């Protein structure tokens, strides 16, 4: 196996060791490959293919931005419950590309379906099954508005298919995860498993995302794979539940992408029962594992936020409704003033008060209790009697900061995750297209 080291060599990479990444295991029925179509002009891997020779049940959630990449309506118009392949490219978002971008997907679908059909005809199994264009879905990430490099990608499809392999060790998963990165400084992978009798349900996930991150799937791509035989309708429900407090609970810069997409695929190789429902114990265990995996990936995106140095959790408790808690949490998390204060290690809790107030939610200032870490900074409508600027400044030096807002108005709560704003964020986005 050849690893394209250029995926790991970035000017501002955060140093990572192999031991920091989970050990993902193979998913039977899934083949993967990644290569360079030289979209970046530096030879790094920028094209990935996921192939299911026997088909896979799947479910997808995508951005709620009213302007989307051309691949999103293509995927949505498929209306298929079982697919054969997913093609992912970086560097170009295929958004606001007009007819050229739309026609490009047709070109890639026709060529890839033909090449995969030839692959199947030459396999040892001797199958003559045809891979149809609607058996394929797509994902793109990168710059908006630039002409889609369809010919560069089309020319590499044969090599991409030739390199498909079903034996995936940890390093190979990292290779694939690296191939979908843009401004990310490191790949994002996660793994969970569930023991059911003598069988092992596996869930593997990869993601990309670093900037243009906000709720509603936030400039990120994530692809999750399992061997458990779960139908597409159940997968959709489970995915929606898992996303609510993970991918839809993060923000780097409050900007919502045109290309967001999270998908889950079941290769159906491990039979776990017929006529399953959400009340089955096996599915309940699966849902818990899926939620854990999604939250893991979501937090990795925030930690790798563009220019980020600190991870910030905002926890709003005892709200009158979930919606109110969520609005207040994101009002604080998305505040540039809060995020720059965290970057400057300044316990300026007045900015948190501002964030609560600007949310538009009705609150009672006299009931509010605000904590930074374990320290109460404000209560009863004023600064806490035990407030210590010295202790707070020491706490703000940590690389993980937590803000808790107790509204004392009800029983609902919401927790969201963000990062600080540093000057590096400006540098990265000012040079994004260079």
N, C-alpha and C positions, 0 to 999 in steps of 0.2 A: 504493500500500500504506500502511495506517495502522498505526503502532506504538503500542501502549498504553504510554505512558511511565510509568504507575503501577506497572508490573511492575518498573521499575528504581529507583523512588524508595522506598527503605526507610531507616528511621532509622539503622540501623547497617550500611549497605551498605559493602562494600569497593570503593573507587574502581577502576573498570576502564575501559580504553580499547578501542575496537573492534579495534585492532591486536593485542591480547592474545589474541583468539579466532581459532581456525583458520578458514579460508575453506571452509566446507562447500559442496558442489555439488549440483545437482538429482539425484534418483534417478528415472529414468524409470519410470512405473507407480505412483508414489506421489503422492497429493494430501494436503495438510495444511491445517488451519485452527485458529485459536484465537480465543475471544471471552470476554466476561465474562458469567457468570450471576449476578453480584453476590453470590457466596457469602461474600465477605469484607466486603461492605457498603461497599467503597471504589471499586468500578468496575474493579479490576485484572482482567486475563485469568485465568480459573480453570478453563477448559474447553478441551480440545484433541481434535481428531479426525484420525486417520490413515486414509486410504481407498485401497484398491487395487481399481480398477474391474475389472481382469482377474484379481484374486485374487493372493494371495501365499503361498508356502510359509513356514512359520514354526516356531519352537521357543521355548518359554518355560520358565524356571526360577523357582520362587517360594519364599517363606520356608519354613523348617522349623519355625517356631513352631507349637505345637499349636492355638493360637487364631488364626484368620485372618479377613481381610476376606471379605465375602460374594461378592466377585467372583472369588476364587480357586477355590472349588468350581465356580462357573459356568464359568470358563475350562477347568478340568480335565475337566469333564463334556462338553465339546464334542466331544472325540475327532476333531477335523477336522485334516487335514494342510494344508488351504488355507483362508485366511480372506479377508474383504473389508474389515474395519474394526476399529479400536481406538479406544475412547472413554476419555478420561482426565479425571478431575476432581480438584481440590485442595480443601482446607479441611475435608473430611469423609472419614474413612477407611472408612465403611460397615462398621465392625467392631463386634460386640456390639450389633447393631441388630435382631436377631431377625427375625421374619416381615416386618416393615416394610422392612428392608434387603434381604431376599431378593426380595420382591415388587417392589421398586423397580427391580432389574435387569431383571426381566421387562417392566416398563412401558417402560423406556428401550430395551430391545432391540426390542420391537414397534414403537415409534414411530420409532426410527432406521432400522430395516429398511424400513419403509413410505416414509419420506422419501427414503432412498437409492434405492429402487426407482423412485420418481417421477422423481428426478433422472436416472436412467439412461434412462427412457422419453422424456425431453425432450432428451436429448443429441443432438448432430449425427449421431452414429453410428446413432441410431434403434434402439438395442437395446431389447429388452423383457425383459432378464434380471432375474429377481427376486433381491433381496438377502434372504436368510433370516435369522431371528434367530440361528441357530447359526453364521452367517457372521461374527458379531461377538464380540469379546472386550472386557474392561473392565479398568481400573486406577483405583484411588482412593488418595489420600493425605491425611492430615490428622488431625483429632481423633477419638479412639476413643470410641464409646458415645453419640454424639449422633445424633438422628434424621436420617436421610438426606434431603437436600433435593431429592427426586425431582422435584417440580413446577417448581422454579426451573430445574432442568437441562432437563426435558422442554420447557419453553416456549422454550428457546433452541436446540433442535436444528435447526429449519428454517434459522435464520440461520447456524448453524455449518456446515451442509451447503452453503448458498449461497456461503459464503466459501472453500470448498475451492479450492486452486490447486495446479498441478503445477510451476510455475516458482519455484524456491526459491533465492534468493540468500542471502548470509551473514546479512543483517539479518533475513530471514524465518525462518531457522533459529533465530536468537537469540530472536525473538518467540515461536516455538513452545516452545523450551526454557524460556523465562521463565514461560510459562503453567502449567507443571507444578511450579513451585517452591512451597515452604512457608516454612520459616525460612531457606532459602538466601539468601545475599546477592547471588549472581550466577548467571546461567545456566551450564550445563555442556555443552559441545559438543566433538566430536572428529571427525577425518576421516582416512581412509587411502585410498590408491589403489594399484592394481597394474596394470602394463602387461603385457598378454598378446598378443603379436603386434601387430596394429593396433588392438586393443581395450583399453578402459580399465575395469577393475573398480573400482567405487566403494563405499566403506563409510562411512556417516555414522552418528553416534551422539549421542544426547542423554541426560542423566541429571539426577536431582534427589536431593539428600540432604545433610543437614547435622547432624542429631541423631538419636538412637536408632539409632546405627550400630554394628554388630558383625558377625562372620562369619555366613555362611549368608544372604547377600543383604541383610543389614543395613538397615533402613529406607530403602531407596532404590528408585527406579524408574529403569530405563534401557531405552531403545528404540533398536535398531540396525537399519539398513536397508542393503541391498545390491542392486545390479542383477544380480549373478551368479546364474545359474540353478543353485541347489543344492537338493537335495530336503530335506524336513523332517527325516528321520532323520539325515542328515549334519549338518544345522544343529544338531541337539540335541547330537550328540557334540562338535562344534566349540565350541559355547557352553559346555558343561560344562568342557572343557579350558581355555578362555579365562578362565572365572570363577574357577578354582581359585587362581590367583596374582594375581588382581586384585580383583574385588568380594568374594571370600571371604578376602581378605588385608588387609582394612582394619577399623579400629575407631575410633570417636570416643569412645564412652562405655560400650561393652560391652553395650548394650541392643539386643536383636534385635526388630525390628518384626513386626507382624502382617500387613503389606502388601507386603513386599518382592517385587519382580518385575523380571526382566530378560528381554527378548524380542528375537529377531532375525527379520527379515523379508526374504525374497527375492522381488523383483518379477518375477523370471524373464525379464527383458527382454534379458539378455545371455547367449547360449548359450555354454557353455564346454566342452561335451563330454557324451557320454552315458555312463551306467554308471560314473560317477566313484567313486573310492574314496579313502580317506585317504592312500593311497600316491602318488596323482597329484601331480605337481610343482605344478600350478596350485593344487590344494587346500592343499598345504603352504605355498605363498606366501600364500594367503588366510588360513590359520590364523595365521601369524606376524603378518600385518597386523591380524587380529581381536584377538589377544592384546595387541598394542601399543595398539590403540584402547581396549580395556577397561581396561587399566592406566592409561592417560591419564585416562579418566573417573573411575576409582576414586580416583586421587590428587587429582583436582579436588574430589571429595567431602570428602576428609580435609582438604585445605587450607582448605576452606570450612566446616570443623566449627564447630559453634555456639560462638562466643566465641574460636575458635582464633587464636593469634598465631604459633605455631611448628609446623612439620611435623617429625614424628619417624619415623625408620626404625629398626626393630629387626631385626637380622640375626643369626640363630643358625646357626652353621656346625659342621661335623664332629660331628654328632649320630649316635646309634646308629640312629635311624629318622626318617623324615619326620614321623610323628606326634609324636615326642618333641620335635623341633625346633619344630614348630608350637605345641605346648602351652606350651613355655618362652617362645617369642616373644610369644604373646598374654598370658601371665602377666605379663610385663614391660610390654607395651603397654597393658594394661587396668588397671594399678595406678594408683589415684588419687594415691598418693604419688610415683610416678615422674613422672606427668603434671604434678603441681603443682610438683615440683622443676624440671622443664623450663620451666614458666611463670615460675618465680622465678629462672631462670638460675643455678640452684644445682647444681654437679656432685656431687650426693650419691649416689655410686656404690653406697653401702651399700643403697640402695633397689632397685638392680638385682639385687644379690646376694639380697635378700629375694624378689624376683620370681622368680628362678630356683628358689629353694628351695621356694616355695609351690606350684609347678607340679605337684608330685607325681611328677616324673620323677627317676629315680636319676641323680645326677651325682657326679663326683669333685672336691671342692673344690680339691684340690691340682693338678688338671689345668686348671682354668678359667683362661682369659685373657679379660679384659674390656677393651674399648676404647670410649672416647667420642670420636668423630671419629677422628683418627689417633693419639690419645694412649692409651697403655696405662695403665690405672688400677689394675688388679689382676691378679696372676698368682701361681702357686705357693702359693695359699692365703692371700695377704696383699696389702697395698698394694704397688704397684710401686715399685721403688727410684728410678725416674726420675719419679715422680709430681710434677706441678707444679700446685698449686691456682690459681696466677695464670694460667697458660696455659689451664687448663680453664674458668675463669670467663670469659675472653675468648672462647673458643669457644662457650660457652653463650649468648652474645649473638646468635649467628647465628639466622636465621629457619628454618634447616633443620639438624636435629641427627640424627646417626647413632650408634646403639649397636650394637656387635658383641660377641657372646658366642661364644667358641671353646670347645666342650665337650671336644674332643680324645678323642672316644669312637667315632667312625665317620666316614662319608662323606656323610651326608645334611644338608640345610640347608633353611631356610625364612626368608623375608623378609616382614615385615608392616609396615603403615604406620598411624600414628595421629597425634594432635595433642596439644597441651598442654591442661590444664584451667585456665581463667581464671575470674574472678568473673563475667565476661559470660555464661558458660554457665548459671550460676545465674539471672541476671537474665532471660535469654531464656526459660528453661523455667518460671520462676516466673510469667511474664507471657504464656505461650504462648496461652492461650484468651481473653485480653483484647483 
